[in-house]
Amino acid sequence: MSIKIKLLSIFSIIGLLLAVLGGISYFVNTQLTSGLDHMTGPVWAASDSASAGTKGVNLQLLTVERILKDGQTAYTRDLEEAMQQTQAAYDAILNTSMIGEDQLSAIESRLSNFNASREAILKANTGYRNTQPLLQTNINEFRDVLNRVERIASQNILNYEINAEEQEEEEEEQEDETRDDAEPAEEVADESIQDETSMSQVADDEAVTGEDEAVDDSVLDEESMSQMADDEPLTGEDEAVDESVLDEESISEMADDEPLTGEDEAHTPDSEAVTVSPASEPAPVMTETAEELVDEEVDEEELAEEDMDEEEEASADSDWEVVNSAGSARLALMSRAYELENFLRNPGNQATLEQLETVFGDLEFAVENIVEYINGDKQIRDGLQAGLTHKQALQKLLAENKSVTDRSMKLYQEMLSKLQTYRKHANSLTELGAVLTAQLTETVNTETQSLKEQSDFDLMLIMGTVVFGLVIMLPIYLVSKRTIINPINQVSEQLWDIAEGEGDLTIKLNTKGDKEIANLASAFNAFTGKLAKTIASLQSSIKQLASTTVKITTVGDQTENAVGQQQNQIDQMASTMAELSSSVHNVAAKTEDAHENAQTVDAEASNGRKVVDSTITSINQLAGEVETASQVINNLGTKSDQISSVLEVIRTISEQTNLLALNAAIEAARAGESGRGFAVVADEVRNLAARTNDSIVEIQSTIDELQNGAQEAIKVMSHAHQCAQDTIEPARDAGKALERITEVVASITSLNAMIAESTREQSNSASEVEQNTIQIRDGATATSSSARELSDSTTDLVKLAEQLTTLASQFKIDESETPGHTAKANDDSAIS
């Protein structure tokens, strides 16, 4: 039997076992798929829908609570998505066949109630949110009107204080004016008193008394009479006032303290009284009358001012009451807003409701005070309260605040009540979803248990099939090993013996047995026979290669020796040519250097001539500039003289100013206290004139130094101009000498150029000879290297032949199959 038939039988049995195993697996898969389709179909769909519905209800509840809390429209889209998710989930539940009719009706009813309560609470929230802008607007307007009222009252208080200060200043000015008006009347009284005193003095001089002391003063100056009146007045039986001259201050004090009258008398020894002249009596009477009139006017003005002050103080008190009430109203308004927030956080707190009412009472009381005490109320010109007075606006805003706050609180309570209802319906749906999920979970557990039992049975069936296949495979393996594997192992052992053993190519395999094994042995025998012939031919070729290599090595050695001698001779010739070329190059280089130096000298001579020409031009320009500078310095001296004239005028003005300031100071000293400010100004003017005079002295000193320096500069410039003129002629002579030098250097340059050209040609010829010699030397070197490489190559060929001989000797072949066996002795002698 051939190996093909054996293998076909083995694979047929294996295929049959696989077919049986596949049929069993298909049956198992069909059973499991049917069960899983039932679980993953209606059961899992209903369970997922119930979970999704519960999740959607909770998401709606959470989103609605966010809307109620934040009042933002950003959650509207989230709410719509949650509504769609919930509706889709419950639609899927209603369309499934896993739930009973009673449960479906309960779902529809509870879902309808849930949606209705959601719409109701959103509507209530919209109404509550609409009241918040109204309440905020009311608070803002309330605060604005309170600020306006407070600002008006504050302005009135400020005006009252300003008016009070202005009134005090006016009273002080009136007192000053009254005092100034009283001074002329006092001066008239002083003149009358002086006349009376002089007449009394004449009477005293003529009278002779026994009891009274006579005073005989023929001449009294102003100072002695004033001193006498102050220290010891003349008297007889009654006191007589004798003053010839009184200054302004003593007269004023006398008029204020004790006005003079005509009741005092001077007695003589003849009992003839000397009285004050009638002409002197009206003065003190007039003074008293003027003072009484002034006092009456002052009293009337004070009464009027007191009435006005009382009215202004009453108005100011009202304004202060308005300011305080406005602050209290603002505080009550903010407190009411704060308590409203507390109510919204805790609607069931009764204390918060009571506090709201209390705060509103405070606000109402403060507004009533403002309405009662406000002064100068006017209409509001702008804003939402335009056209109303501040009283009307406050009363209106107070009523609106009450109404809007109560409405907001009522709507908020309704919204909370509907939120509880909404949560109740949401919990009802969530509980129903939990019941459905539990039922579906029980169904899934039942189906899972059934599938597990079926899976266990199918597993036992597959294991039995596998065990049967293993039992069948054992005899198949033993038969295959004896009929297929053993012959192949025999061929493999013989091949390894050729590869790793003695390499015996004379061994032949047995060609008997199975067809495939016999063909393999025949092919192996043919391969070893052909390989033996190839090895024998290779050994013969290796021997011939060794003989040829020995001959090539001998020829290479001879060539290398000849090339070495030739190379030594070429090296000597190249060295000689190199020395000759170097000498020629040195001559050429020196010639080139001489030529370049001659060109450099020529260039430098030309540059020197140009420099001399430029120097002559610069000297001429310098002479012109020196002359111009001399003229400028002369003009500077003239201008400095003019400055001296101007300084003289300024000095004269300064001296006149100083004299005027001195006169002004004298007049200010005469004026006394009233001229003190003018005296200060005069002193500053005098100081300014003194500083101006000092500055003029410094400027004059500087101008003198400038004029002296200008004279010296003129002398230096004149000398420099003359020196520049003297330098021009020598510079021209130097230019002509440099021109002659340039011509001689040009001739030298031409000769050096000719020498350099000749030397350059010789250098080029020597370079060509040297280059050719170098090329010949390089060729000889290359030939020597090639001969050396040829010798090395032949040595490598000898080694390669020996290696090939060693490799070929590893194989054992029949000597009769070797070509050229008869020439073996000759080849062996050639190799040695």
Number of C-alpha atoms within 10 A of each C-alpha: 9 13 15 11 9 16 13 11 13 16 11 12 15 14 12 12 17 15 12 15 18 13 12 16 16 12 12 19 14 11 15 18 14 11 18 16 12 14 19 14 12 17 23 19 18 25 23 17 25 26 20 19 26 25 18 24 25 19 19 22 20 14 19 23 14 15 18 21 10 11 15 10 9 11 15 13 11 15 20 13 15 22 18 12 21 25 17 16 22 24 14 16 23 20 12 17 11 17 16 10 11 8 14 15 12 13 19 15 12 17 20 13 18 22 14 13 21 22 13 17 22 17 13 21 23 15 16 22 16 12 17 14 11 16 20 14 14 19 20 12 18 24 21 15 22 24 16 15 25 23 15 20 27 17 13 20 21 13 13 17 14 12 13 14 12 12 13 12 12 12 15 12 12 13 13 11 11 16 12 11 13 16 16 12 17 23 17 17 25 25 17 22 28 19 19 24 20 16 17 21 21 13 17 24 14 11 15 15 15 8 10 15 13 16 13 11 10 8 8 11 9 13 11 14 19 18 14 15 16 14 8 10 14 19 18 16 12 13 12 18 22 24 24 22 23 20 11 12 8 13 19 18 12 13 20 10 8 8 17 19 14 13 9 15 19 22 21 20 12 9 9 11 13 16 17 21 15 10 11 21 17 13 21 22 14 15 20 14 11 16 14 12 11 15 13 12 12 16 12 12 13 14 12 12 13 12 12 12 15 12 12 18 14 12 19 21 14 21 24 19 20 28 24 17 25 26 17 17 26 21 16 22 22 16 18 22 18 13 20 21 13 15 20 17 10 11 16 11 12 11 10 18 15 12 16 22 14 14 20 20 13 20 24 20 16 22 22 16 18 26 19 13 19 21 17 8 14 12 14 16 11 9 10 11 20 12 14 16 15 22 19 14 20 24 16 15 18 19 11 17 22 14 12 17 20 13 16 21 17 12 19 21 17 15 22 17 12 20 23 13 18 23 18 15 22 24 18 17 25 20 13 18 22 16 14 21 21 13 15 23 15 12 15 18 12 12 16 14 11 12 17 13 10 14 16 11 11 18 13 10 15 17 12 11 15 14 10 11 18 11 10 13 13 10 11 15 11 11 13 15 13 10 17 17 12 12 18 15 11 13 16 11 11 16 15 11 13 17 12 8 12 12 18 18 21 13 13 15 15 13 17 11 14 15 13 15 20 16 13 17 21 15 13 17 18 11 12 19 17 11 14 20 16 14 20 23 15 16 19 18 14 18 19 15 15 22 18 15 19 17 11 15 20 12 13 20 14 11 17 19 13 11 18 15 12 14 18 14 11 19 17 13 14 21 14 14 21 19 13 17 21 15 14 21 19 14 18 21 16 14 21 19 14 18 21 15 15 22 20 14 17 23 15 14 21 18 14 17 22 15 14 21 17 13 17 21 13 14 20 17 13 16 20 14 14 21 17 13 16 21 14 14 20 17 13 16 21 13 14 19 15 12 15 17 12 12 19 15 12 15 19 13 15 21 17 13 18 21 14 15 22 17 14 21 22 14 15 20 15 13 13 10 11 11 17 15 11 17 24 14 16 23 17 13 20 22 14 16 21 16 13 17 20 13 14 18 15 12 15 17 13 13 19 16 11 15 20 12 14 21 15 12 16 20 12 13 20 15 12 16 19 12 13 19 14 12 14 18 11 11 18 15 11 14 21 13 12 19 16 11 16 21 14 12 18 16 12 15 20 14 12 20 18 13 16 20 14 12 20 19 13 15 21 14 13 20 19 13 16 21 15 13 21 19 14 16 21 15 14 20 18 13 17 22 15 15 21 18 14 19 21 14 16 21 16 13 18 21 13 15 21 15 13 16 18 12 12 19 15 14 19 17 22 13 9 9 14 18 15 12 12 9 10 12 9 9 16 12 9 13 15 8
